[in-house]
Amino acid sequence: MDISEVRRQVRSDLAIWGNIDALFIERASRDEIAEAVKEQWIAAGPLYAASLGSPLTADTPPYKLRWLIEAAHMAGEVVGY
């Protein structure tokens, strides 16, 4: 489900968690992960927590999770939340 649609259906004072695809994380570059997190944050608004929509796959390199976490920290600053 599109995160902006979730935001429309959920009260604005409630936090929502992003639904970033685990297979996307497995295959994406660092820049693609950063852009995806930023786009989710813009669509969701300030009360957003970047997270996966499913468990990481066994083939996902651990550094990709670090990239996701770094992207979440940076996106909040870039978006201004």
Secondary structure as GFF3:
##gff-version 3
##sequence-region A 1 81
A	DSSP	alpha_helix	3	9	.	.	.	ID=ss1
A	DSSP	beta_strand	16	17	.	.	.	ID=ss2
A	DSSP	alpha_helix	22	27	.	.	.	ID=ss3
A	DSSP	alpha_helix	30	44	.	.	.	ID=ss4
A	DSSP	beta_strand	48	49	.	.	.	ID=ss5
A	DSSP	alpha_helix	62	79	.	.	.	ID=ss6
###
